[in-house]
């Protein structure tokens, strides 16, 4: 093999990057579409890395500069995307080196967590990413759509009002773990491109926007890309509005959170429901993430809980080690690194042992600690694990986006 170099991609590398992306992800774009991709490539807040062999691009990935909500709080997040390698350079460790490079860069940039959409879950698990959210997809015949009913407010079409949609979206996103904070750039370049069609907003009787849906109708199918209600009234109104399209369609599809209960409310709930693993997450900087995390507030304000987490992380060595968490009454935590001597001198300390992927899945609400104890993914006495279980709020993970 010739000379190997890892460096950030520059504007001069756009053509080579696009050529690799089109091959790896099996798409062909028109000249106009490629022009739009170049514009996004140059303007989107991101860092793109490449492996070059004798000056030729062999592999690449991008880290998008994003923010996500966990427990209602805003976290700096690195979105790993566009991971690709030319076939002749595969299985030579190039993607592994790019991922390690990206992890270090994200830590230096203060991005304490990272998301990605995996081409193979097992591959990314080796590097510390773990599943954090599933999507539920409804498929129903038009006759099984929710009944059309009256509602006190009104539905209006707002196809080009991303500011209004984002106001509703942001309030909704904070209710889940792992939703993106959307910027004007994201609405313009990501949502419009991936989710074509109509945008309809529900206003209550006082004129306050309380929900929206983005959908389209094609080939007798109603595709509900997003249904984002802030209230039960808005949920019912939006589904009633969507039901008005029954004469145009044979079937409907919708993507919703896993805890959505639409089927339970239907006169005939025998609709098809598919649950599919979707995105993976990885804590990049454990100390920073734990310090920001909102644990369950204590009922007894004069009592503190304390637990030690012994953490394994083979690919981000700055995370490996032991953390003492003093869980405070308001749900915050004092986080301190502690060495093995401190642990030996405190044999009565509650503690658990886990790896970075399992810790990520627990804190994002995807899997509870007692379940991971049963699976052997974490270890520790049951009292310690039960304490950690009660400390982690029950909150549904969800992601409406893709990158």
N, C-alpha and C positions, 0 to 999 in steps of 0.2 A: 504494500500500500504506500501511496505517496505521502506528501506532507499534509497533516490534518490540523485544521484550525477551527476553533469555536469563537464566533464573534457575533455581535449584534448585526442584523440586516440593516442596510442603508437603502436610500431611494434608488440607487443604481442596481439594487438586487430585486426590484419589484418584478421584472419580467421573468427571471429565473424562479422566483417564489411562486408566481401565478402558474407557471408551467408545471411545477411540481404538484401544486394543489389540485389543478385540473386532472392530472393523472391519478393522484392518490385517492381523490374523492369522487372520481368518475363523473365529472360534469364538464360540459362545454358551454361557454358563454359567448354571446354575440359581442361584436366590437363595442357596442354601446354599453352592454352590461360589464364588460371588462374595464371600460372607462370608469364606471361607477365604483367598481371594486378598487381600482387604483386610487380613486378619490378617498374612499373609506380607509384604505391601507395607509395613506399619508396623513389623514386627519384623526383617525381613531386613537384615543389615549391607550398606548400599548408599547410593549417592547418585544421585538421579534429576534429570535436567535437562530443561527444556522451553523451547521457543521460543513466545512468546506474541505474538499480533498483536492489538492493541487489547484486550488482556486475555483473549483466547480462546486456548486451547492449540492450536497448529498442528503441532508436532512434538515428539518426545520420545526420550530414551534413558536407560538405567540403566547405572551402573557398579557391579557387585557387588563387595563386598570379599571377596576370596578369596585362597587360597594354592595354589601349584602346586609340583610337584617337577620339577627339572631336574638331571640328574646326581646324583640322590639328595639334593640340597639343596632346602631349602624357600624359595621366592621369594614375596614379596608380589605379588599379581596382581590386575589390574582386569578383571573380566569384563563386556564390553560386551554389553548385551542389550536387547530391547524397542525397537529402533530403528523408529520409525513416524512417518508424516506423513499428514495429511489430503490427499486428492487435489488440492484447490484450492490447496494450498501447496507442491506438489512442484516440483522443478527451479528452486527459488529460492535454493538454497545453504544451506538451514536445517540439513540433516543434516551438511553439511561444517563449519558453525560449531559444531554440537554435538560433533562428533568432536574438533575442535581444543580446544574447552573441556574435554572429557573428558581429553584427553592431558595438558594442563597440570595439571589437578586430580590425575591419577594420579601425575605426577612429584612434585608437592608432597606427596602422601601416601606417598611412598616405594614406590609400586608400579612396579617396574622392568620389568614385562612385562604385556601385555594379551592376552586371548583373545576371540574372537567367532565365532559361527556365521553365515556370510555368506548373505544372500539373493542376492547376485551377487558372485562372487569378484573380477571385474574392477573393480567399484566400490571395494571396500575396498583392493585393491592400490594404487590411486591415493593412498591415505592411509598407506601403509607397512605394512599388514597383509599377511601372506603365509601360504599353506597350510603347516601344520606337521604334520598327521597325517591318515592315511587309516584307514578302518574296513574290515575284511574281514568279509563276511557269508556264512555257510554256509547253503545250502538243500539238504536231503537227504530222500529218501524214508525212511520209518520203517525199512525193511528194511536200509538202509545205515548206520544208527547204529552206533557202536562196539559191539563184542561185549560182552556181559555177562560179567564175570569176578569171581572172588573177590578180596578185598583184606583186608589184615591189620587195618585199623581198622574204623570204623563211621561211618555217615552218620546224622545226627540233624536233625530239623526245628527251626529256631530263628527263627520268623517275626517275633517281636517283640524280638529281642535285637540291637539295632543296635550296642551296645558290642562284642559278640563279633565281629560281622561287620566292624566298622571296624578291629578289631585285625588281622584277616587282610588286609583291604583295604589298610591303610596300608603294611604290609610289601610287598605286591604293587605298590602305586602307586610306591614309590621305585625300582623296577626299570626304570621307563619315564620318558621325557621328556614332560612336559605333563599328567600326571595331577593331579587335584585332591586337596588335603587336605580330607577331608569332616568337617564338624562335626555335632554332634547335631542342630542345626537343619536341616542339609542332608539328613540321613537322614530326618527327620520330614516335611519339606515338599517335598523334591525327589524323593528316591528312591521313597518310598511312592506318590507321586502318579503318577510316570512308569513305575514298574516293579512293577506289581501281581503278586500270586501267592504262591509259596512260596519260602522260604529254607531251604536244606539245607546243613549244615556237615559236613565230613569231619574226623574225629579219628583220628590214627594209633594204633598199638597202645599207646602210652604215654599216650594221652588228650590229646595236644596238638593243638589245632585247626590244620589245615594247608591249608584251602581251603574255599570255599563256592560255591554257585550260587544265583541268583535266577531263577525261571522260572515260567511259567504254561502251562496247557493250555486252549485255547479253539478251538472249531470244528475239532477234529481236528488242531490244530497245536500242537506243543510249541515255545514261544518261550523261548529261553534268553537272558534279558536280561543276565546276568553269569555268567561262569564264571571264578573267581579262585583258581587253585591256586598254592601256594607250593612244591610239590615235584612230581616226576613221578608219584610214588605217588598224590598227591592228585588230579592231573589224570586219571589212569586211573580212579580210584575214582569221581570225580564223573561222568565220562562213562558209566561202567558203571551208576551209579545212574540217570542220565537215560535210559539205554537200557531201564530197567525199565518205562518208560511206553509201550512200543511197542504194546501192545494197545489203548491209548486213542487213538492218533494215526495219521494217514496220512503226516505230514511233520514235519520239525523245522527250526528256524532258530536261528542263534546269531551274535552279534557278538563278534569276537575281534581281537587285534592282527594286523597284517599279517604278522608273522613266525611266526604260529601254524602248527604242522605237523600238525594233526589228520589231514588227508587222507593224508599219507604213512604214517600208522600204521594206516589202515583196510585191511581185506582187499580191498575194492573202493573205490578212492579217487576214482572218477568221480562226485563230488558237485559241485554248482554252487558256485562261489566268486566273489563279487562284491567288487571293491575300489573304494571310493568316497571321493573327497576329503571331508573332514569339517570340521574347525575350522581357523581362521586364528589366527596369533599376530603380535605386534608388540613389539619391544623399545621400551620407553617411555623409559628412561634408560640409554643405552649405557655410560656410564662406570661406573655402579653395577652393571649386569648383568655386564659384563666382569670387574669386580673380584671378584665373587662366584663366577664360573663356574669349574667344575673342568675344567681341561684335562688332557690325557694326561700322567701323571708321566714324567719322564725316566729312562731306564735309567742314564745317567751322572749321578750326583748332583752332580758338580763342573762340569757344563756347563749353560749357560743358552741359551735360544733367544730371539731378539728379532725382532719384526716390527712394521711400521707399518700401521695400517688407516686409509685415507682414506675417510671415510664421508659419504654424501649422505643428507639427510633434509629434505625440503621442508616437512613439516608439524610437525616438532618441532625447531626451529632450534637448540635447546641441544645436540642430538646431532651436528649437522653439524661436520665438522672432522677432524683427524688424531689418532690415538691410538697411542702407543707401548706395545706389549705386551712386557714382559720375562717370558717363560714360565719359571717356576721348576721346580726338580727335583721338588717335591711336587705339581705340577699346578696350583698357584695362579699368579697373574700380578700383576705390578706394572703398573698402568695409569696413564699420564700423557698429558695433552693436550700436543701439540707444534704449534708454528706453522710456517708455510711456510719461514721463514728457517732454522730448525733442520733441516728436511728438505733444503734446498738445500746445507747444510754437511755433509751426510752422504749423498753420492750412492750409496754402497755399501750403504745400508740396504735390507734386504728389505722389500717393501711390496706391498699389494694395494689396489685401489679397488673399492668396492662400495656398494650402497644399503642402507637399513635393513631392507627386506623380505628381501633375499637374505641378509644377515647373520643375521637371525632364523632363516630356514630352515636355514642351515648349523649354527648353534649348537644348535638343537633336534634335529638329526640327520635332518631330512627329506630334504635334498639335500646331497651332498658337494661340497666346493669345486672339485675337478677337473671335475665335471659342470657346475657353473655357469660355470666358465671356458670350457668347450666351447660352452655356450649363449650366451656373451657377457654373462652377468649380472654377472660380476666381471671385473676386468682386473688384470694384473700379470704378471711373468715367471713361468715355470713353477716355478722353484726356490722362489719365495716362496709360490706357491699350494700346492705340495707340502708345505712346512713347515706351513702352516695346516691342510692335510689331516691330517697326522700328529698335530697338536695337538688336534684335536677327537675326543673319544671316540666310538666306534661304539655308539650306544644307540637302541633303537627308540622312536619317539614313539607315544603312544596316549592316548586319552581315552574313558573309560566314561560320561561325564556329558554333559548338555545343559543349556544355559541360553539 
